[in-house]
Amino acid sequence: MKFYAVRRGRTIGVFDNWDACRKQVFKFPGAEYKAFPTRDEAVTFLSSAASIPKKTKKSPETTPDSSTEIWVDGSCFPQKDGSLCIGWGLLVKQNGEEVYRAKGNDIPPEATNHRNVAGEIFGILKALEWCQAQGIGEVAIYFDYQGLESWATGAWRAKLPFTQAYTQTVSESGMTIQWIKVKAHSGNPENDIVDQLAKEGAMGRT
C-alpha cells in the first residue's frame, strides 16, 4: 500500500489511493506530490512544505509577484440577423509601463455560444502566445470573470470543448500565472482600456 502526499494542489494532505491524489493534482499548475511506502514519510514530506516559498493570491490593490502584468477582457454585440460580433482585448505592462496592447475578433465559430467569455478566453490565449514569443515565463493576469481562473486551475470542471481546450492550453503553456480578479466597470484604468479594446475588436475597428 502506498500513501500519496499532496503539498500543493486543490486539497493538501495525505491520501491512501492514487485516484484521490489525482483529483487534487491533475491539471493543477505547479502541483507538488509524491508517493511513500509509509504514512509517516508522507507526513514528513508535507511538513517540509513550510520551507518552500508559496505564492498567495493577492488583491488588485497589492503588488503582484510578477513584473509582467496582463489585463484581458471580452465583448459581444448581438446583430439584427442573429449573429454575434465578439471581440477580445489585452494590455501588457512590465514594471508599471505599457509594453503591448492588442485586440481582435478572430473567435472560432464553435466558440460563439460563449459570447463575451469567448473573447475573454481568447484574450488570455493571445497574451500567453505573446509571452511565450518574448520568453516570459511568469505573469500576473487581471480578469473580471471567475471562470477564467477556475477552469485553468481545475476548480471548475471544463465541460465544453472550447473551455476544455482553453484549460489544456493554459496547463501546457508551462507558465506560472498569478490570477487577480477585478470588478468589471469599477473604474480600474487598465480594465477600462481592455474593455474598450474588446469592444473595438468586436466591431472590427483598427
Secondary structure, 3 states (H helix, E strand, C coil): CCEEEEEECCCCEEECCHHHHHHHHCCCCCCEEEEECCHHHHHHHHHHHHHCCCCCCCCCCCCCCCCEEEEEEEEEEECCCCCEEEEEEEEEEECCEEEEEEEECCCCHHHHHHCHHHHHHHHHHHHHHHHHHHCCCEEEEEECCCHHHHHHHCCCCCCCHHHHHHHHHHHHCCCEEEEEECCCCCCCHHHHHHHHHHHHHHCCCC
